[in-house]
Amino acid sequence: MNFLRGVMGGPSAGPQPSGADTIQKLCDRVASSTLLDDRRDAVRALKSLSKKYRLEVGIQAMEHLIHVLQTDRSDSEIIGYALDTLYNVISNDLEEEEQEENSAKQVDDLGSQFTEIFIKQQENVTLLLTLVEEFDFHVRWPGVKLLTSLLKQQGPQVQQIILVSPMGVSRLMDLLADSREVIRNDGVLLLQQLTKSNAAIQKIVAFENAFERLLDIITEEGNSDGGIVVEDCLLLLQNLLKNNNSNQNFFKEGSYIQRMKPWFEVGDDNCGWSAQKVTNLHLMLQLVRVLVSPTNPPGATSSCQKAMFHCGLLQQLCTILMATGVPADILTETINTVSEVIRGCQTNQDYFASVNAPSNPPRPAIVVLLMSMVNERQPFVLRCAVLYCFQCFLYKNQKGQGEIVSTLLPSTIDGNSVSAGQLLCGGLFSTDSLSNWCAAVALAHALQENATLKEQLLRVQLATSIGNPPVSLLQQCTNILSQGSKVQTRVGLLMLLCTWLSNCSIAVTHFLHNPANVPFLTGQIAENLGEEEQLVQGLCALLLGISIYYNDNSLENYRKEKLKQLIEKRIGRENFIEKLGFISKHELYSRAAQKPQPSFSSPDHMMFDHEFTKLVKELEGVISKAIYKSSEEDKKEEEVKKTLEQHDNIVTHYKKVIREQDQELEELKQRINALTSQNEQLQATVTQQVSQIQQHKDQYNLLKVQLGKDTQHHNSHGETFQMNGIQTEEVSKLKEELEEWKNKHELLQGQLKEKDSVIEKLNSSQLEMGTTEQSSQTSKFGGLEHNNELQKELEMLRSQIQLQSVEISKLQMENQKLQVMTTTADPMLGDSGATAATGSELEGRLEQEIKELKSQVKALSEEKESLKQHLDSSSSTVAILQDEKSKLQREVAESKKEQDDLLVLLADQDQKISALKIKLKDLGVPVEDEDDTESGDQGDEDEDGDEEEQD
């Protein structure tokens, strides 16, 4: 310990050792000491010297420190000291005072060299990853800092080692879940370095749920109002998403775009924003731009744009755009962000066109932005952002182009309000060259790839001064061009004219109709001017070449051949081609061709537009060829052009047809969706009806089983009858006899009714006659003959009554004899009363079951018909139900077949019932419950009855 006190600067009697000697002694102590406490104290001393004597400690102690990490892992304190010492040696983040004191000993890339030594053995990095997993704060935190420093010094090499290490990236992702903020925050910095320019690690980190964790941290820290931790998280998100299509798609599919909306919620009072909030919001806007960058694949950009509209993010950005008090740099970046969110997306462009500024009266946001663009007092970067926003609004937006151009046409000009067209014209003819250039480029974008609007713009007339007739917009542009204005103004106007005349023969004719235009162009091209004017000469050559290439030869003096001859005489073909090549060789042209956003270091460099560079690239070659072509080749080319125009017309027609088919397809899809829902409902109905059919089948089978039992019962009776000697041949005879008995019974009933009526009449007449006889006896008046006749009549009636009474008594006796015969019948059949009751009960039950079966069959038939109708209607609309229908039809057919079998079974049952009735009738048992009160010949019936008994 005395030795350590000497090293640490304590009092010592002898001379002070040098720093190198002290470090050497400490290294020896670390290597040779057997006591852990001694090694720990030596490592702590090395840590205190590592900042001042960085080089010496790094050279002498690194190997010993790595050995400590390998062997003393059980002691967190010595591990923490070792990691801190290595961090001080490898890291370049020293304090300024220490850097000044040790400036003579510093090496430019000392940290990089020590890092290279450390990672030479890959096991060292793997060991460090293992230590980072430790939860102990004194181990984990210095380990995170050391690994971050290694990545800063030798990023690609360390990334590769971590990538091939088992679960290397996953171990580091756990740092984001650490409850200690200092470790979590340094973990974010570590992941920033780890994910730089390495797509493989970026994907692994993203799929380890990094987006969820980072967005949670941003929310916890207060979104844009948070501190530097939010900034670090946003930088890490940019690393993960920029130029990584896989992660961008994962971010969108994970619905993380929706979680970005709260970032851009600003209040009414936007004054006094902190510098950190401005930085955070700036990074948030840049993150949105990463997702919708024009350099991304079109499909990915489009899907992100739609998601931002549907979740309300675009609406929130437009709110910031129109808010007051927003800092200028945030406003500029917001305009750029909105530009790329709406670029090429019709839905977003339409929404942006509907946004109004909160003014009185309300003005469209586009008009307010254009007012800023043509205002020379606005910052340059803001004007560039507005131009980019206008370009993105018109990109692939023919509807928006038409709306802008319509504000210039005479029939739609509103004198009470400022329109976009009026602002563009005002900027086009302003004294500010930057306004001229911006307005010209904006108007060119309104005409981009739209021949119809190019023709309509020819109708625009401008009033130049009081008393002079109005001139066309095309003529005014050429007039300003010929007045020798600033280079920037002329370049903007020439770009506008080239865009206007390209692929529009009518506009070329209008341009050539002015006799001053062609001489001006040839004069500009032919002169030998300075380097600044070469760009104007190249654009004049391009405009003249467009006038030749798209010339329809409608003007005799300016036919293609004559213009080419003019170039040959005044300029020379080679000279013309050389001047034309000035455009693509210019440095500013190359810069503008790189990306759509206009980004210029100063207003003087604002010369070319990105879309115009595409036009130059397209036309430069064809114009060069057109200059050298002969008249015959021109004719051939004209024929080819006509063919191409016809082809284009055909293509346009087919595009229209395809568009209509797309609409029809969309309608059909909607119908399919409706039919699908209807189909699901029908399937549910069919399923329900199938279950009902199954229930009916079960009921039917139950009835069938019951009928089978009854059939067995009747068969047993039939067997009994056969056992008594009744054969099948006798059944028919018994049936006939039963029918005869039925007829006789009905006849007797009818006679009995007649007799009853006659008896009633006779009784009433007898009463009348009795009163008459009494009156005749008391009366002494009347003829004797009359009395005798009445008495005879009375005697005749009495005799008839007696005869009828005798006949009735005979019938009653016969009925009684039959009943007696039934009681004395074959004992094998049992009691006659019970047999009659059983037969009548069986008959009644059979009739009731037959009725129930008929009702069930009728219900099944009705349900079968309804199901058939449902299935027929379903099959006409949904082909999928065909199989279901066929199955149901087969089931219905089987049901019908079973019904037919049931009817046959019922017919057989009727026959057996008839046989039973015949047998019962033969035995004298009444089949039906009628009162046999008929009267007949008593004597004959008695004799017949006696004969039957004897038999």
C-alpha positions, 0 to 999 in steps of 0.5 A: 500500500505504501507503494500505491501511495507513492504512485498516487502522489502521496508523501515520499522520502525518495525521488519520484519515479517517472510515469512510465516506470510507475505504469510498468510496476503497476502492470507487474503487480497486476500480472504477479500478485496473487491477492485479488485486493492487490490486483484491484488496487493496481488496476484502480491506479492504472485507471487514474493514470490512463487519461494522462499517460494514455499511450504508456498505459495502452502499450504496457497495460492492455494485455494485462487488462484483457487478462483481468477481464478473462480471469477475474470475472467474479469480482465486479469491481476490478472488472469495472476498473479494467473496462474504464481503463481500456475505455480511457485508452481507446476513446478519443473523447478526452477533455480539452485541457488534457488534450492541450497538456498532452498534445505533444504525446498525442497521435492522430489516430491513437484510438484507432490503433489501440482499437485495432490491437484490441479487436485483433483477437476476436475473442476480446469482443466476444468477451466484452459482449458477455460482460455487457450482459452482466446486470451489475452497473459497474460492469455493464455501463463501462462495457457499453461505453467501451464497445461504443468507442470500439465501434467509433474507431473501427466500425465495420470490423467490429460490426462484422465480429458482432454479427458473427457472434452468437446472439451478439446483436440480441444481447445489445438490444437488451440494453434498451429495456434496462431500467437505469436510464444512463445505461439505456441512453448509452445503449441507444448511442451504442446501437447508433454506431452499430447500425451505421451503414450495415443493412444486415445488422439494421434488419436484425435490430429492427426484428428484435422489436427496436421500433416498439422500444424506441417509440416507447422511449420517445413517448416517455420522454415527451415526444418533441418536447423531450431532451437529447435522449429523443434526439438519439432515438430519432437518429437511431430510427433514421439509421434503421430506416434510411435506404433499407426497404425491408425495415421501411416495409416492416415499419409500415406493416407494424402500424408504427406510422400511426404512432408518429402523429402525436409528434407533430401536435403543436399548440396555438402559441408557438413562440419560444421554442427551445433549441432542443425542441427545434432539433427534435422536430427537425429530425422527426420531419426528416424521419417522415421524409425517409419513409416517402423519399422519391429514391425509395421503390415507388410501391413502398413510397405509395403505401407509406403515403396512403398510410400517412393520409389515413392516420391523419399525419398529413393533416397534422403536417398541414396544420403546422404548415399553416400555423403562426409562430413556427420557426423558419427552419421548421416551417421550411422542413415541414414544407419539404416533408409535405411535398414528398408525402403528396408527391405522385399520390392523387389522394394526398394531392387532392387533400392538399388542394383543399387545405385553406389558410386561416385567413379572412377570407380563407385562401388556398394553401397553394396560393399562400405558398406561391405568394411566399415563393415570388416574394423576394423578401422571403428566405432563399431556402423557404422559396426553394421549399415552396417551389419543391412543394408546388412541383410535387403537387403537380407531379403526375397530377393532371387534375391539379395541372388543369386547375392551375392552368384554368386560373390563367384562362380568360373565362375563369379569371376572378378579379376579386381574389388572387389566383395561382395563375396570377401569382405565377404570371406576376413572378414570371415578369417580376424584376427579381430574377429568382422570382422569374426563374421559380415562376417559369419552372413552376409553370413548366411543371403545370404543362409537364406531359400534358399536350392538352394544357399546352394548347390551352395555355396558347389562349392566355392573353396579357395586357402589357400597358394601357392602350396597347392590345393584349399579347399572348403569354407565349409572345410575352415570354419571347419578348422578355427573352429578347430584351437581354435580361439576367442570365437566370431569367433567360434560362428560366424562360427558355426552360419554360418555352422548351417544355411548352413546345416539346411534343406540341406541334400547335405551340411550335407553329405559334412560336414560329409564326412570330417572324422575330423568334427564329432570327433571335435564336440563330443570332444567339447561337451563332455569337461567340459569347463568354462562359456565362452565356454558353448556357443560354446558347445551349438552351437556344439551340435546344429550343430551335431543335425542338422547333425543327423536330416537332414541326408539322410543316404547316408554315411554308417559310419555316418548314423543317428543311428550310430551318435546317438550311438556315442552321447550315448557313448561319451557324453550321451543323457542327457548331450547332451540335457543340452549342447544344452539348453545352447544357449536359456538360454544365456542372449545375446540370449534373447537380440538378439531375441527381434528385428532384428537390431543388437544393442550391447553395446560393441563388446564383446556382439556381439554373436547372430543374430536375424534370428539365434535365430529363427532357434534355436527356431525351431530346438531345440525341433525337435533335442531333439526328434530326439536324443531319437528316435529309428531306427523304429521311424526314418524310420517312420519319414523318410516316413513322411519326404518324404511325407512332401517333396512331399507335399512341392513339391506340394505346390511349384508347386501350388505356381508356378501355383499361381504365373503364375495365378497372372501374367495372372490375372495381364494381364487380369486386364490390358486387362479389363482396356483396354476393359473398356476404349474401352467399355466407348468409345463404350458406348459414340458411342452408346449414340451418335447413340441412339441420332441419332436414336431418331432424325431419329425417330422424322423425321420419325414421322414428315413425318408420320404426313405429310402423315396423312394430305395428306391421309386425303386430299385424303380421302376427295376427295374419299368422294367427289367421293362417294357423286357423285355416284361412288361406290367401285365396280365401282373403278375396272371398272374405273381402267380397263378403265383407263388401256385401255385408256392408251394402246389406247393412247400408240398405237395412239402415236406409229401410229402417229410416224409412220405416221409422218415418212411416211409423211416426206418420202412422202414430200421428194419424192414429192419434188424430183418428182416435180423437175423431172416433171419440167425437163420432161416438159422442155425436149422434149426427153423421152417416154410418157409411162414413164411419165404416170406411174410417174403421176399415182404414184404421184396421188396415193401418194397424195391420201394417204397423203390426207387420212392420213391428214384427219385421223390426223385432226380427231384425233386432233378434238377428242382431242379438243372435249375431252378438251371441254368435260372436261371444260363442266364437272360436276360443283361440281369439279370446274375448270378443269384446276385447277383440272388437275393442282391440281391432277398433283401437288398432284401426283408429290408431293406424288411421291417426298415424297415417294422417300424421305421416301424410302431414309429415310427408306434405310438410317435407314436400313443402320444405323440399320445394322451398329448399329447391327454390333457395338453392336455385336462386343461390346457384344463379348468383354464386357458382360455389353453391352448385355442389351444395345444391346437388347434394341437397337434390340427392338428399331430396331424391332419397327422401322422395324415394323413402316416401314412395317406400312408405306409401307402398308400405302403407298400401300393404298395411291397408291390405292387411287391415282389410284382411283383419276387418274381413276376419272380424266380420266373419267372426261377427264382430261389428267393424264400425260403431253403428247401431244395427237397429234394422228389422228384417225377416225374423224367422228366416234369420233365426233359421239361418242362425240355427243352421250356422250354430249347427255347422 
